[in-house]
């Protein structure tokens, strides 16, 4: 079995972040019983930035569980999202997870599965938003930020920015079908190569959408109000599951 979840936004001020972390840890323990691999598909943290010798405080329950599971031989893939894009090698070195910063295609249960958080893959953006995306993904900007900004100020700025981003839209997102730009992105990718399942986070809706021709796109939802995840079984069937608190 392969499991996929995203958008926990641990550390955010929405709801009860400690309870959400405990819920995620409980889910990881439960699914690890039969997991071939677990995929955490971005925005696990509401903000994450690694200095060379400094990482954000907190999240000890999650980090401990990730380390425990990988020590037991469970493979955990961690995809960076737009809220935790500045994760580097700490999580791989200390917790043993496999880090991904770009979309990846996997052969799982006889199916081709493309996994990506879903940010920085097109969509409608203003020139200012495009500039911000470029800056946040620039290695030069990252190095300057790390060299010039004290960690306390960096964390304060990061949580402020995340909060402003959330204020601009509701937590949950109403699925728009063919109007979703990630659906259009998936269709364009299908013109280049066969993919059985596209698995995305980012847009905060849980949806299993038929693209036709045997391909589907699954949006994993969010864990702030309506926790959910996807599971791919040994026969190659994938479904969305609600995880009640």
C-alpha positions, 0 to 999 in steps of 0.5 A, a space after each residue: 500500500 502507498 499513502 499520500 497526504 499534504 497540507 497539514 500546515 503545522 505551526 499555523 494559527 488555524 485551529 489547534 496546531 498541537 492537536 493537528 500534529 498529534 493527529 498526523 503522528 497517529 495517522 503515520 503510525 497507523 498506515 506504517 503497518 502496511 505501507 510500502 512508502 508514505 508520501 508527504 506532498 508539501 506544506 507539511 509545515 506552515 513555514 520552515 527555513 533551515 540555517 546551517 546550524 539552526 532549524 525551527 523549534 517545535 514539531 518534535 512529535 512529528 520529527 521523532 515519528 519520521 525518524 522512528 519509521 525510517 529507522 524501521 525501514 519505512 520509506 517516506 518521501 517529503 515533497 516541499 511546498 510553497 510554505 516549506 520550500 526552504 527545507 534542505 538536508 536537515 530532514 533527510 540527514 536527521 529523519 531519513 526522509 527522501 526529499 523532493 523539490 520538483 514533480 516526480 514520476 514513480 512506478 507504483 503497483 504497476 501504475 505510473 504516478 506523478 506526484 507534486 505539491 502543485 505550486 510553481 507549475 503555472 496558473 494565473 499569477 500577477 507580475 508581483 506574484 511571479 516575482 515573489 515565486 522567483 525570489 523564493 526559489 532563488 538560491 542566491 536570495 536564500 543565501 542572502 536571507 540566511 546570511 543577513 536575517 537573524 533566525 528570530 526575525 526570519 521565523 517572525 517574517 515567515 509566519 507573518 507571510 504565511 498568515 497573510 497568504 491564508 487571509 487572502 483565501 478561505 482554508 477550503 477550496 471548491 473544486 472547479 473541474 476543468 477550470 483548475 489550472 492543475 487539471 489543465 497542467 495534467 492534460 498537457 503532461 498527458 500529451 507528452 507521456 502516459 500517466 495513470 495518476 496525478 497526485 497534487 496538494 496545494 489547492 485545499 480540496 479533496 477530489 478524485 477527478 477522471 481525466 479520461 483514457 484511464 488517467 485520473 488526478 487526485 487532490 489530497 485536500 487539507 488537514 486544518 478542517 477536513 483531514 484526508 489522504 489517498 491510498 494506492 492498493 496492490 492492484 493499482 486502485 487509488 482512492 481518497 479517504 477521510 481521516 476523522 479526528 
